[in-house]
């Protein structure tokens, strides 16, 4: 299992435009990528000082995540939201076997 977390900090006022694009990217990832097992899209609490969107994604392995990054729908999403994003923090994790 390969876990990816992403925190987007958006420019002020961009959440309304960003969120539908993000949700569509997640939906297509789950529907079209066999190696994508989970793709959660979460927003920060209303009292948060910035508009933040947090992603929790699970892939079969690193190759499945690489395929996600190379997909046409991800590339289109990434280009479409570039002007909305103030910062992006991506973290990669591997499951520790018990």
Secondary structure as GFF3:
##gff-version 3
##sequence-region A 1 98
A	DSSP	beta_strand	2	10	.	.	.	ID=ss1
A	DSSP	alpha_helix	15	32	.	.	.	ID=ss2
A	DSSP	beta_strand	36	43	.	.	.	ID=ss3
A	DSSP	beta_strand	52	59	.	.	.	ID=ss4
A	DSSP	alpha_helix	62	70	.	.	.	ID=ss5
A	DSSP	alpha_helix	72	81	.	.	.	ID=ss6
A	DSSP	three_ten_helix	82	84	.	.	.	ID=ss7
A	DSSP	beta_strand	85	94	.	.	.	ID=ss8
###
